[in-house]
Structures are given as C-alpha cells and as structure tokens.
Amino acid sequence: MRHFEVSFIVDPVLSGDEVQSTAKAYCDMLSAEGAKIVHIDEMGLRQLAYPLNKRNTGLYYCVEFATESPTMIAKVELAMKRDDRILRFLTVKLDKYGIKYNEDKRAGKIGRKNRKEKPVEVVSRPAAAVPPPPPPPPPVVVPEIAASEEE
Amino acid sequence: MATQDEIKFLSNPSIGQHKTKYCRFKKFGLKYVDYKDDAFLTQFVNEQGKLLPRRITGTSLKYQRRVATAVKRARHLAILPYVTDLLKP
C-alpha cells in the first residue's frame, strides 16, 4: 500500500454545504476507486499568496489515502481539472517520513514543527553549561606538619 | 569625559566573529519538510520569495533539495508567492 496525499483548494464563493459536498464527492470518488482514506484535514479558509481565478482566499483541504493501484489517481486528477469549483490541486506521494509526520501531526505531537523544536534547543543549552569549579586546593598547613614530623 | 572603565573596546567585538552554521534538519532530527507549513518555509526564502542558498542557511545538500521541492509545491498551491516584495516585514 502506497500512501498519497491530495491537497486541493475549493472556491470560497460557494456556500458551506456546497463546499462540504465538493470535498465529500472527491473522498467518495477515491473510496470508489479502491483507496483507503486515512485522514481528511480541513485547513479552512486561507489567504492565497496570489489571486487564482480572481479569488483572493480559498478553502484548503488535504486528504491522505492509501492505495494499491496508483493509476486511479489520474482519473481523480482529471475530474478535478474539469471541475471549476476546485481552484488548484496537488497530489503527492508520501515517503515513510511523510507518513510518520502526518501521524505525529494528528496525535498533536507537532503543533507547529519549528516552534516545537526551539524549546528543545533552549533546554539543551543549560545542560552543556560550565561545570561547577573544582574545590579549592587543600591549605598549606599540610606540608608544614609533614616537615615538622620529619624533624 | 569617559572614564577608563567605560571605554572597553575600540571596535565592536562581535564584528568578524565567526558563528558556526549548522543544518537544522540534522541537528533537530527533522526528516520531512511539510509543504503546507508556510511559517516554516518562509525561513528558507528571501524577501522576494526566492530560495536562499545553502551557504546562507547552512542546510545540508540532502535537505536543501527537499526544501526546494517543498517551496515549489507550496508556490503551486498559493501558500507561498512566486514573485513578491516584502514577504518578511
């Protein structure tokens, strides 16, 4: 089973129900073609970095799925290309680290990847701090006693 | 008149000091570069949205390739811009 991830942007002009049904239609299409839906991530309304079809915002969806026959992806992509409710789409094959990353993200281990790493860096620094100074050398009295004993 | 204690350095001592660069992916054990995380990817592009070279970010070659792919995917999905000015304030 290979894991894939398809991200698409739905037109924000549509009503809430239409957006839901559009996303659901593609999930159903994937299931009908024999794919196992792992997770559907609704990223919600986001600002686009540049206008697409004269829209400045878009509703982002990301669907992770596993399939035995990757040839079915072409069918789904063709349907998305013909659909004017979809502004953009991208299908990506996930490697083992990508699968693990998505699992961790769902488990809440990665809230924001970069911000999670920064506290780790801060914590590790005091550990590598300067060790406590060695105890002061013993007093000079000792050689005197030793000298007196020799006498 | 400044006293001797106030005059410590004739030149700024932080100039010319070499700060060692490192690959953040290797250091923190990050194996996957997410193309949907725009806040993370903006660390690897300049104000115009162009990819920064490895000699500035310190990323290793393996992860630089993955960062480049992730940035290109993000551009396609309008998460990052292709061309812009003042991406970072």
Contacts between the chains, C-beta under 8 A, distances in Angstrom:
chain1	res1	chain2	res2	distance
A	7	B	36	6.9
A	7	B	77	5.9
A	9	B	77	6.8
A	9	B	78	6.9
A	43	B	36	7.2
A	46	B	79	7.7
A	48	B	78	4.1
A	49	B	75	7.6
A	49	B	78	4.8
A	49	B	79	6.2
A	49	B	80	5.6
A	49	B	81	4.0
A	49	B	82	8.0
A	49	B	84	7.6
A	50	B	78	5.9
A	50	B	81	5.4
A	50	B	82	6.6
A	52	B	78	5.8
A	58	B	78	6.9
A	60	B	36	7.8
A	60	B	77	7.7
A	62	B	36	6.7
A	87	B	78	7.9
A	88	B	76	6.9
A	88	B	77	5.7
A	88	B	78	6.4
A	90	B	73	6.1
A	90	B	76	5.8
A	90	B	77	5.6
A	92	B	35	7.5
A	92	B	73	6.9
A	95	B	32	7.5
A	97	B	31	3.8
A	97	B	32	4.1
A	98	B	32	5.1
A	100	B	31	7.4
A	100	B	32	7.3
A	101	B	31	7.4
A	101	B	32	4.1
A	101	B	34	6.5
A	112	B	37	7.5
A	112	B	39	6.8
A	112	B	40	7.7
A	113	B	30	7.1
A	113	B	34	6.5
A	113	B	37	5.9
A	113	B	40	5.6
A	114	B	37	7.7
A	114	B	39	6.7
A	114	B	40	4.7
A	114	B	43	7.2
A	117	B	24	7.7
A	117	B	28	4.5
A	117	B	30	7.3
A	120	B	28	6.8
A	121	B	28	7.6
